[in-house]
Amino acid sequence: MPEGIIVKALSGYYYVMPLEDSGVPSVEGSAVQCRARGIFRKRGTSPLVGDRVSYMLTENGEGTVDEIRKRETELIRPPVANVSLAVLLFSVKEPDMNLNLLDKFLVHIEQAGLDALIVLTKQDLADPENDARDTVAEVKAMYGQIGYEVISTSSRTGEGNELLKERLAGKISVFSGQSGVGKSSMLNALMPGLTLETSAISMRLGRGKHTTRHVELIPLDNGGFVADTPGFSQLDFLEIGVEELSTCFREFAQYADQCKFRGCTHTHEPGCRVLAAKAEGMISESRYQHYEQFLTEMKDKKRRY
């Protein structure tokens, strides 16, 4: 029975790209349009984009998904399986960089157990006449110190594209981030010929119009896949427990075990080592402020729901 990877799910069909004997997707071939067996519905599950599956060809040239291989990871939003890297794209300008939203994405990625790569797009707009270049340097220094890799890119000039493509090789990555930052433009630059739809920025709203309507894995020529997903304007914390939030700020970890009280929220407790580290400049003020904001937001949502 042939095996493949689901690269798109649309209107009840699953498009399966065959795997070669080595287990590498055959990106040169075309995907097989499949239906899923009814047994999945009885089990209360369904195939996801990114799933490695066994399928059977039917007489009409289509196929049937018969078995789903064990998933390494499973994301709820976007619904993708077996993602190992989250690529967060935030623009230098147009729209301006939103560090609050970046930290919110990082919380969800840490909770999902994925690696994160921060990509600053539109580097060509960081000219000496504005403060964008200083902002890029500050972001690289702050998040680099925490342990995140930050890459500066420009779809227009090609800066950073090869380094980014190298990071995507041989794995399934999900592209997410601020709306209007050039996700589709970046993918077009990485794989000439894709011609993904792009849209202009709404300067009045400060964000782009969403051009991606469904989750789809885009094959790269280095064995990697990128999940191009609908843009997000906000994320909630309904899937994360209040007590889990601090563990999603990785710079807290080395200090949290030294707090005086178990279950310390790192907001007011005496003997809190995280608060002490912030006072000593070991934890950035902006990151800590976002932690407090998210904690308040989570408590409010828990009360409402």
Secondary structure, DSSP 8 states (H G I E B T S, - for coil): --EEEEEEEETTEEEEEEB-TTS-B-TTS--EEEEE-HHHHHTT----BT-EEEEEE-TTS-EEEEEE---S-B-SSS-BBS--EEEEEEESTTTT--HHHHHHHHHHHHHHT-EEEEEEE-GGG--TTSSHHHHHHHHHHHHHHHT-EEEE--TTT-TTHHHHHHHHTTSEEEEEEBTTS-HHHHHHHHSTT-------EETTTTEE-----S-EEEE-TTS-EEEE---BS----TTS-GGGGGGGSGGGHHHHTT-SSTT--SSS-TT-HHHHHHHTTSS-HHHHHHHHHHHHHHHHHHHH-
